[in-house]
């Protein structure tokens, strides 16, 4: 009978794969949620607006006034500036 040569197998642990990838995924998620955007849903349509573009165009005050009129008490503004300063 011929002898069968056994090769040593090296076990691959899940932790050795997941641990290096986990910080990368967490970092990508943090970047994703840090991008300010406004999502507006109208019936069956969904629109995403970049708040950065609105701010750069100087229309933040108009947006704040609009949201305060439509949402009334449900709108909470945590910014220290007044929304009317861009309109004057």
Secondary structure as UniProt FT lines:
FT   HELIX           14..34
FT   STRAND          37..42
FT   TURN            43..44
FT   STRAND          45..50
FT   HELIX           51..56
FT   TURN            57..58
FT   HELIX           60..71
FT   HELIX           72..74
FT   TURN            83..87
//
